[in-house]
Amino acid sequence: MGYLLNISDEKLKELKIIAAREGSTIRKILEEQVDDYLKQHSKSNNPQTMIENFDREEVMAIPQIYERRTEPWDKFFKMVDKKEYKELEKAHSNLTKRMNEKYHQLYKL
């Protein structure tokens, strides 16, 4: 199996031992990882999401801010739950505040 995933025999053996100790299987572990990956990336059509951002507990990838097509945003919002919506509200408020500050700076109001 390791050759299919390009995983060394040593790592595969260690993974199998840990999975068994935790009452899991390699298949379950891999499926969970794939599900998490698909959940994160299916909400975004933005390939520029930096991989180092995914070391945090929760990351919400969104379509590009300048996206002119509505389909990516429609797809994204169909999948947003209440918790994610609250996070979006906070981000929107923060962005609006910064936009207003920049507007006043640029136009000296």
C-alpha positions in Angstrom: 0.0 0.0 0.0 2.9 2.4 0.8 3.9 2.4 -2.8 0.5 3.7 -3.9 0.8 6.7 -1.5 4.5 7.1 -1.9 5.0 6.5 1.9 8.0 4.8 3.2 7.5 1.4 4.8 8.7 2.7 8.1 6.2 5.5 8.2 3.4 3.2 7.0 4.3 0.7 9.8 4.3 3.4 12.4 0.9 4.8 11.1 -0.6 1.3 11.3 0.6 0.9 14.9 -0.7 4.3 16.0 -4.0 3.8 14.2 -4.6 0.4 15.9 -3.7 1.8 19.3 -6.3 4.5 18.8 -8.9 2.1 17.6 -8.7 3.3 14.0 -7.5 2.2 10.6 -5.2 3.7 8.0 -8.2 4.0 5.7 -10.2 6.0 8.3 -7.3 8.3 9.0 -6.8 8.9 5.3 -10.5 9.4 4.6 -10.7 12.0 7.4 -7.8 13.8 6.0 -9.2 13.8 2.5 -12.6 14.9 3.8 -11.0 17.8 5.7 -9.0 18.8 2.6 -12.1 18.7 0.4 -14.2 20.7 2.8 -11.6 23.4 3.0 -10.9 23.6 -0.7 -14.3 23.1 -2.1 -15.4 26.4 -0.5 -12.8 28.3 -2.4 -11.9 28.6 -6.0 -8.8 30.5 -4.9 -5.7 28.3 -5.6 -3.6 31.0 -3.8 -4.6 29.9 -0.3 -1.3 29.5 1.4 -0.6 26.1 2.9 1.0 27.6 6.0 -2.4 29.1 6.9 -3.7 25.5 7.5 -1.7 25.0 10.7 -4.4 26.9 12.6 -7.4 25.3 14.1 -9.9 26.8 11.7 -9.3 28.3 8.3 -12.0 29.6 6.0 -10.9 29.8 2.4 -13.2 32.1 0.4 -13.4 32.9 -3.3 -11.2 35.7 -4.6 -12.3 39.1 -3.3 -12.2 40.5 -6.9 -14.1 37.5 -8.4 -16.5 39.0 -10.9 -18.4 35.7 -11.6 -21.2 35.0 -9.1 -20.9 31.2 -9.3 -17.9 30.8 -6.9 -19.6 33.0 -4.3 -22.9 31.2 -4.8 -21.2 27.8 -4.3 -19.4 29.2 -1.2 -22.5 30.6 0.5 -24.5 27.4 0.0 -22.0 25.6 2.2 -21.6 28.3 4.9 -23.1 27.3 8.3 -24.1 29.6 11.2 -20.6 29.5 12.9 -18.9 30.3 9.6 -21.4 33.0 8.9 -20.6 34.7 12.2 -16.9 34.6 11.3 -17.7 36.1 7.9 -19.7 38.9 9.7 -16.6 39.7 11.8 -14.3 39.7 8.8 -16.8 41.9 6.8 -17.0 44.4 9.6 -13.2 44.5 9.9 -12.8 45.0 6.1 -15.5 47.7 6.0 -13.8 49.6 8.8 -10.4 49.4 7.0 -12.0 50.4 3.7 -13.6 53.5 5.4 -10.3 54.4 7.0 -8.5 54.1 3.7 -11.2 56.1 1.9 -10.8 59.0 4.4 -7.0 58.8 4.0 -7.1 58.9 0.3 -9.8 61.6 -0.1 -8.7 63.6 3.0 -12.1 63.6 4.5 
